[in-house]
Amino acid sequence: MSATPPRVAIATCAEVAELDADGQALVDELGRLGAQAVPAVWDDPEVAWGAFDVVVVRSTWDYAERRKAYLAWAEAVACVTRLVNPVEALRWNTDKRYLADLAARGVPVVPTAFVEPGHAVVLPTAAEFVIKPAVSAGARDTARYAQADADLARAHAEALLAAGRPVALQPYLETVDRTGETALVYLDGRFSHALRKGPLLERGGGPVEGLFAVEDITARVATPAQRAVGDRALAEVQRRFGTPAYARVDLLPGPGAAALLLELELTEPSLFLAEGGASAAPLAAALLRELPR
C-alpha cells in the first residue's frame, strides 16, 4: 500500500476562500511534490486543523480588527499541528510596534511614533505624514495627510483610538512618489526576488477601505543598499524565531542611496511570485521539512 500523502492546509480568509495566485501556485507545487494541499478559512469553526500535518498562514487578511481571536486561533492550531510561520512570530509581527524593536537593534526604520488609546495625538511635523492602525493589513484604514489636513488627520487618529486601536504615525517620504516602494521577498530564509510597488496612498485620498488596497506591482532589481537592509532585518527574525518559511521586507527610499524599512511582513504577505518571476518551490520544500518525522 502507498503511504498517505501529507496534508497541508493553506490558511486564508472567507473573502479569498479559493486563494490568490500565490496560494494556488503553492497548492500546485505541493501537489507536484506529493502532498495534498487545500485552502482552509482560518475562522471557519468546521475546520479540523489537527487533521493536517502542516498549516501555513497565507491570505488571512481580515484579522486586523480581531487580533486577539486571530492569535488565539494560531495558538490553538500550534497545539495540534505544525503552524508556519510560528505563532511566536505572528504574535510579534501583527503589531507594528515590532518596528521599535528592529530600530533598537540597529535596523534602519522609517521613523515611527505610536499613540495608545487614552493618550493625546501629537501629529508629525513633516510636510506630509501617514496615519495607520498599529494592527492592520492591506493598508486598510491608512491615509496620507498634509499639514493643511491636520483636523482630518487628528479625527482619523482619534477615531481609531476610540475603537481601542493603537495608532502609528510616520512621515510621508515623498521620494516614493517617483520611485515607488521596493519589496524584497525571502523564501526559506533566502532572498528570492524584488518588486517595485507603485505609490499607494494618494494625497487627500482618505483612509483605504476594503480588504486591501490594489497595488501596482512590477519586477525590480534590488540595490546592494536595499539587500543589506533586507538581510539585516531577516537576520533579526532568525535570531528571534529561527528561519521563516517566508518573509517580505518593504523598503522606502531614504536619504541619498539609503533604504529604510517600512514593514517587515511575516504573517500574511503577498509574495507576488508571478510578478517577480519566482517559483513556490522553496516555500513548498520548507513546508514539507516541517512534516513529523
Secondary structure, 3 states (H helix, E strand, C coil): CCCCCCEEEEEECHHHCCCCHHHHHHHHHHHHCCCEEEEEECCCCCCCHHHCCEEEEEECCCCHHHHHHHHHHHHHHHHHCEEECCHHHHHHHCCCCHHHHHHHCCCCECCCEEECCCCCCCCCCCCEEEEEECCCCCCCCCEEEEHHHHHHHHHHHHHHHHCCCCEEEEECCCCHHHHCEEEEEEECCEEEEEEEECCCCCCCCCCCCCCCCCCCEEEECCCHHHHHHHHHHHHHHHHHHCCCCEEEEEEEECCCCCEEEEEEECCCCCCCCCCCCCCCHHHHHHHHCCCCC
